Amino acid sequence: MARTHSISTYVSCVLLVLISSLGRPAVEASALTTTVAPGEKLCFYAWVDKPKEKVGFYFAVQSGGSFDIDWSVTDPSDKIVIEGEKERQGDFVFTAHEVGEHSFCLNNDMSSFSEKVVDFDIMIESEPRSSPPLKQTSLLEQASSLEESIYKLSGSLSNIQRTQKYFRTRENRNSATVKDTQNRIFYFNIGISLLLIGISFTQVWIVRKFFNSPGKYVRV
């Protein structure tokens, strides 16, 4: 009897998981890190299955130059959906109105020497497409409760990921600022040292020349 009860409980749990997975929105996401060379334009592509799907685009410049980059999002008709210039990071969500391949481009034309390291996410979120028929009220209530918990957990995880990326970006930028300041102090000290050495040699040369010059004596 106990074994039958455990099997029934296991089957119920499996059904709840399947129901919740079918009932929630389907999300396709890709988190990548790429390097954009000076003067280079890199584009990445994501497919939208149907109109009015939510599309998310996040990017953050981790290193290189002034930590800024040009970017744009284009729909299948080559129309620019959103774009920006010389931005360090961004987090955008828009509604796709056309089915097809959308392009997400990072453009480093502004830099002649500095390559940029960029983290970015592309997320395609669809509305629920199918839901299984539910005949048992208790199972429906449990599925709704589980689905709500999954939504809350998903939102919390997204916030944690965004916070981690934000602090990572700040850490990289602060580290780059510290290194740049250290390099400036180092080269400034070298310059001052060379200047002092040059002044010292110049003074010694002038003094030696003064004492080694032939004297002129005048008798009265």
Secondary structure as UniProt FT lines:
FT   HELIX           2..23
FT   STRAND          27..36
FT   TURN            38..39
FT   STRAND          41..48
FT   TURN            51..52
FT   STRAND          53..63
FT   TURN            65..66
FT   STRAND          69..74
FT   TURN            76..77
FT   STRAND          80..87
FT   STRAND          89..96
FT   STRAND          100..107
FT   TURN            109..110
FT   STRAND          116..125
FT   HELIX           137..212
//
